Amino acid sequence: MPKHKRRYPVLNALKGRIREKETSYRELAERLGIAANSLSDKLNGHYPFTIAEAEALADLLDIAPNDVVYFFMPAYCKTQHA
């Protein structure tokens, strides 16, 4: 079954942070309690993160509270800095 049209932005900065921390989708997904495919879908903009997932992921990736918007809401950041 094909995924629905992308409704959310791809989270490229978050993907970069995952690489910086030298971890994997599989490891993070296990720590979040979700499937690796679900994490991938969320990072690729097919489904949104819940607030609890975003909060836990920020903690796992050492993302400061002031930087959460940059990593999880890139479209918002573009409109604020345009």
N, C-alpha and C positions, 0 to 999 in steps of 0.2 A: 504494500500500500504506500503510495507516495506521500511525502510530508506535505502539509498544507503550505501555502505561500508564506514566505518569511514576513513576520509582522514586527519583529524586534530587531534591533541592530546587532550585527556581529560584534562580539566583545574582543576585539583584537588586542587591546591593552591588557586585558585579563589573560588572554592566551600567552602573551609575552611574559607576564608575571609568572605564570605557571612554568614556562621554560627557564626563567631566571632562577626560580627556586628548585630547579632540577627535579621536579616531581612529574607524575603522570596523571592523565585523566582517571585511569583505573584506581590509582592510590587515593586520589582526592575523592572520587565517587564513593569508595568504600568508607572513607572517613565521614562523608556527608550522609551515608546511608541511602544512596541512590545508585541506580545502574550507570555504568560507564557510558552507555549509549544515551541515557537521559542527560548526563552532564554535557556530552558532546552536542546534543541537540540544543541545549540551553546556551552554550557558548557560541553556537553558530546561528543564533537568532530565531530558531524555530519555536521555542517555548520560553517563557519568562522564568527567572529565578524567583523563588519565594523570598520573603524578607529573611526568614530564618536561614535559608540556604546561603543567601548573600552574606549575611552576618557571619556564619560559620566559615564560609570560604575566605572572607576577608581576614578572619582570625588565623586560619591555616596558612595563608599566604603573606602574613604580616603586613597587611594593608592598613595604613593609619586611617582613623575615622574621617579625617579631613580629605582623604583621597578616594573614599568609597564612591563618590559620585563620578569621578573620572573613570574608574574601572567598570562600574555597573550601569552608568547612564551616559554613554558617550554622545548621544543625540542632544541631551540636555546641555552638556558642556559646549557643544558647537553653537547652540543658540545663545548661550550666555556670553560667549567670547567672539561672536560675529560682529 
